[in-house]
Amino acid sequence: MALLLIVIGLVGCDRGGGDTGEPPDPPGSETCGGFLGTPCPDGLACVDDPSDDCDPEHGGADCPGVCVDDPPTTMCGGFAGFPCPDGLECVDDPSDDCDPERGGADCGGICVEPTPKPPFCGGFAGFECPEGLECIDDPSDDCDPKHGGADCGGICVVPEPRPPACGGITARPCPEGLTCIDDPGDDCSPPIGADCGGICVAR
């Protein structure tokens, strides 16, 4: 009888789907996104996989991701003006039809991580940008350097790539498929300055 009970117990354990000896999948192991745009199951959100070398913010449009718990969205704003928790900012909810810029003064919003502000530059003290960045006027303030604001503060941004130079005294040609035009960013005018440098643009 004792032997029979032991056999029954072993069979019951085997049918119970217990430990199979294989480690459970860690959270966030399910892949998503990538070239096929594989979605995550309900309740999970697709984020970039930090363990690979593919960066969607630097040219990796088809980077695969991993599924993680989708945090609940915190509502804010609206008629009651609900604030966000500390460290978050309220932005318009892109999933609704209410537009605060088109008469929707009481539109509800969602709380998100604030966008990092670019480094400050210029101003009265003439602060310089870190290497590789250039200082432009801050479009979010009311100071306009073209209308009397000589000491307007600016922000540091990645400079836009300059088009290839052409023309000038050496008559540099453009690469194939591009046309040389006068450079609108300089003070040289071709009718007066026969040797003005130009820039190459697509036509």
C-alpha positions as CSV (number, residue, x, y, z in Angstrom):
1,M,0.0,0.0,0.0
2,A,2.8,2.4,0.9
3,L,4.5,1.7,-2.5
4,L,1.2,2.3,-4.3
5,L,0.8,5.7,-2.6
6,I,4.3,6.7,-3.6
7,V,3.7,5.8,-7.3
8,I,0.4,7.8,-7.3
9,G,2.2,10.8,-5.8
10,L,4.9,10.7,-8.4
11,V,2.3,10.5,-11.3
12,G,0.3,13.4,-9.8
13,C,3.5,15.6,-9.6
14,D,4.3,14.8,-13.2
15,R,0.8,15.8,-14.4
16,G,0.8,18.9,-12.4
17,G,3.0,20.8,-14.8
18,G,5.6,21.6,-12.1
19,D,9.2,22.7,-12.6
20,T,10.4,21.5,-16.0
21,G,14.0,22.3,-15.3
22,E,14.0,25.2,-17.8
23,P,14.3,28.8,-16.5
24,P,11.3,31.0,-17.0
25,D,11.5,33.7,-19.7
26,P,12.7,36.9,-18.1
27,P,10.4,39.9,-18.3
28,G,10.9,41.8,-21.5
29,S,12.2,38.8,-23.5
30,E,9.5,38.8,-26.1
31,T,10.6,40.6,-29.2
32,C,8.6,43.2,-31.2
33,G,9.0,45.9,-33.8
34,G,11.9,45.4,-36.2
35,F,11.4,45.2,-40.0
36,L,8.1,43.4,-39.6
37,G,6.7,45.8,-37.0
38,T,5.7,42.9,-34.7
39,P,3.3,44.2,-32.1
40,C,3.3,43.3,-28.4
41,P,0.5,41.5,-26.6
42,D,-2.2,43.6,-24.9
43,G,-0.9,45.3,-21.8
44,L,2.7,45.4,-23.0
45,A,4.6,48.2,-24.8
46,C,7.4,47.9,-27.4
47,V,10.7,49.6,-26.4
48,D,14.1,49.6,-27.9
49,D,16.2,46.6,-26.9
50,P,19.1,48.1,-24.8
51,S,21.2,44.9,-25.1
52,D,21.8,45.3,-28.9
53,D,23.8,47.8,-30.9
54,C,20.9,49.1,-33.0
55,D,19.7,52.6,-32.1
56,P,16.4,53.8,-33.6
57,E,17.4,57.4,-32.8
58,H,20.5,57.1,-34.9
59,G,19.5,55.6,-38.2
60,G,18.2,52.2,-37.0
61,A,14.7,52.5,-38.3
62,D,14.1,48.7,-38.2
63,C,15.7,48.0,-34.8
64,P,13.9,45.1,-33.0
65,G,12.5,45.9,-29.5
66,V,11.4,44.0,-26.5
67,C,7.9,44.0,-24.8
68,V,7.7,45.5,-21.4
69,D,4.8,46.3,-19.0
70,D,3.0,49.4,-20.4
71,P,2.7,51.9,-17.5
72,P,-0.8,53.3,-17.1
73,T,-1.2,56.8,-18.6
74,T,-1.7,59.5,-16.1
75,M,-4.4,62.1,-17.1
76,C,-3.9,65.8,-16.5
77,G,-5.2,69.2,-17.5
78,G,-8.8,69.4,-18.6
79,F,-11.5,71.5,-17.1
80,A,-10.3,70.8,-13.6
81,G,-6.7,71.5,-14.4
82,F,-5.4,68.2,-12.9
83,P,-1.6,68.5,-12.3
84,C,1.0,65.9,-13.1
85,P,3.1,64.1,-10.5
86,D,6.5,65.6,-9.8
87,G,9.0,65.1,-12.6
88,L,6.3,64.9,-15.4
89,E,4.8,67.5,-17.6
90,C,1.3,67.8,-19.1
91,V,1.0,67.6,-22.9
92,D,-2.0,67.4,-25.2
93,D,-3.4,63.9,-25.6
94,P,-2.7,63.0,-29.3
95,S,-5.2,60.1,-29.2
96,D,-8.3,62.4,-28.7
97,D,-10.0,64.9,-31.1
98,C,-9.6,67.9,-28.8
99,D,-7.0,70.4,-29.9
100,P,-6.0,73.1,-27.5
101,E,-4.6,75.2,-30.4
102,R,-8.0,75.2,-32.1
103,G,-10.4,76.3,-29.4
104,G,-10.1,73.3,-27.1
105,A,-9.2,75.3,-24.0
106,D,-10.3,72.5,-21.6
107,C,-8.7,69.6,-23.5
108,G,-7.5,66.8,-21.3
109,G,-3.8,65.9,-21.4
110,I,-1.4,63.1,-20.5
111,C,1.6,63.2,-18.2
112,V,5.0,62.5,-19.9
113,E,8.7,62.7,-19.2
114,P,9.7,66.3,-20.0
115,T,11.8,66.8,-23.1
116,P,15.4,67.6,-22.1
117,K,16.1,71.3,-22.8
118,P,19.1,72.0,-25.0
119,P,22.1,73.8,-23.5
120,F,21.9,77.6,-23.1
121,C,24.2,79.9,-25.0
122,G,24.6,83.5,-26.1
123,G,23.0,86.1,-23.9
124,F,24.7,89.1,-22.3
125,A,27.6,86.9,-21.2
126,G,28.0,85.3,-24.6
127,F,28.0,81.7,-23.4
128,E,29.5,79.3,-25.9
129,C,28.1,76.0,-27.0
130,P,29.8,72.6,-26.4
131,E,32.1,71.5,-29.3
132,G,30.0,70.3,-32.3
133,L,27.0,72.4,-31.5
134,E,26.0,75.9,-32.7
135,C,24.1,78.6,-31.0
136,I,20.7,79.7,-32.5
137,D,18.0,82.1,-31.2
138,D,15.7,80.4,-28.7
139,P,12.3,80.2,-30.5
140,S,10.4,79.7,-27.2
141,D,11.2,83.2,-25.8
142,D,10.0,86.6,-26.8
143,C,13.5,88.0,-27.5
144,D,14.3,88.5,-31.2
145,P,17.9,89.3,-32.1
146,K,16.6,90.7,-35.4
147,H,14.4,93.3,-33.7
148,G,16.6,94.9,-31.1
149,G,17.4,91.9,-28.9
150,A,21.2,92.1,-29.1
151,D,21.6,90.1,-25.9
152,C,19.0,87.4,-26.5
153,G,19.7,84.0,-25.1
154,G,20.0,81.1,-27.4
155,I,20.1,77.3,-27.4
156,C,22.7,74.9,-28.7
157,V,21.7,72.6,-31.5
158,V,23.4,70.2,-33.9
159,P,24.2,72.3,-37.0
160,E,22.5,71.4,-40.2
161,P,25.0,70.0,-42.8
162,R,26.2,72.5,-45.2
163,P,25.7,71.8,-48.9
164,P,28.9,71.3,-51.0
165,A,30.6,74.6,-52.1
166,C,31.0,75.4,-55.7
167,G,31.9,78.2,-58.1
168,G,34.1,81.0,-56.7
169,I,37.5,82.0,-58.1
170,T,38.5,78.4,-58.7
171,A,35.1,77.6,-60.4
172,R,34.7,74.4,-58.3
173,P,32.2,72.1,-60.0
174,C,29.3,70.4,-58.2
175,P,29.0,66.6,-57.8
176,E,27.0,64.9,-60.5
177,G,23.3,65.5,-60.2
178,L,23.6,68.9,-58.4
179,T,23.5,72.4,-59.7
180,C,25.6,75.4,-58.5
181,I,23.6,78.4,-57.3
182,D,24.6,81.6,-55.4
183,D,25.0,81.1,-51.7
184,P,22.2,83.1,-50.0
185,G,24.1,83.0,-46.7
186,D,27.0,85.2,-47.8
187,D,27.2,88.9,-48.7
188,C,28.5,88.3,-52.2
189,S,26.2,89.0,-55.1
190,P,27.1,87.5,-58.5
191,P,26.1,90.6,-60.6
192,I,28.7,92.5,-58.7
193,G,31.1,89.8,-57.5
194,A,31.9,87.7,-60.5
195,D,33.9,85.2,-58.3
196,C,31.2,84.7,-55.6
197,G,31.2,81.2,-54.2
198,G,28.0,79.1,-54.5
199,I,26.4,76.0,-53.1
200,C,25.3,72.8,-54.8
201,V,21.6,72.0,-54.7
202,A,19.4,69.3,-56.3
203,R,17.4,70.6,-59.2
